[in-house]
Amino acid sequence: MYSSLTHALAEALVDVLWFIESSEDDQMDPDDAVKVLEGVAHLVGKLSIDQRSELIDLLGAMAEAEADPARQEFLEGFPEGFGLCDDAV
């Protein structure tokens, strides 16, 4: 059970992006993968500073709780990789 809808949606978003990021070229077309990843970066770039901070905090908590080192690294790099840190305080 998640503490909020935001947490549940963040977890779902990370699951989808992790799948795309870790897919082999024969599982997903690389051009389609890039389009999806860029689309997400564009959308999260439109979040307010407060929303970005909330998502960054959630991602940090998710990274701390993650047992898979590769996925933990993905979570830790998510804020910078998807442009959340550009305007966040």
N, C-alpha and C positions, 0 to 999 in steps of 0.2 A: 504494500500500500504506500502510496506517495503522499507527502505532506501537503502538496498543492498541485493544481492543474499545471502550473508552470513547470514544476519538477517532472511531472509525467511527460509533458510535451518535450522538455529538454532531453529526457532519457530516450524518447522515441526518435527525436532528431539525431542524436548521437548514434543510435543503433543503425539508422539508415545511412548516415554519412560514413560510419565505420565500415559498413558492408561495402559501400561504393569504393572507399579508399583502399580496402584490402582485397578487392576483386581483381582477378587476373583478366587480361585482355580478352580471353575467350569467354569469360563470364559476362562481361559488360564492355560495350564499345567505349574506348578511351575518350573519344570526342563527346559522347553522351555523358560520361562521368564528369568531365571537365565542366560541361554546361550546368549540370546539377550543382556541383561544388561552387561554381561562380555565382549561380543563382542564389544559393544559400548565403554566400558572403555578401551579396547585394542586399538581401532582405535583412540580415542581422545588422548591416551597416545603417539601416534606417531606424533601428531601435533608439529610444531615448537613452541618455546617459544612465538614468536610474535602471532602465530595463537591461542595459548592457552589464551594469554592475551586478544586478541580480543573477543574470545568466553566468557571468564569470564566477560568482560565488558558488552557484550550483555545480558548474563544471569542476571547480576546485574540490568540492565535497565528493563528487563522483570519482574524481581521480584518486583521492585519498582512499576511497572504499574499493577501488578496482584491484583485482588480484592478478589480472593478465598484464604483464609489463608493457607489451606493445600497445594495448588499448589504453593503459594508463598514460603512456607517452603521448598518444593521440589526444587524450583529454587535456593533458597539460599544455599541449601546443595549440589546442583549438582556439583560444581567445586571440592569439596573435595571428594564427593561420587564416582565420575567418574575419579579420579586421575589427574585432571587438575592442582592441586596446587603443585604437587610433584616437578616440575622443574620450575614452573612459578615464576617470580620475583615479 
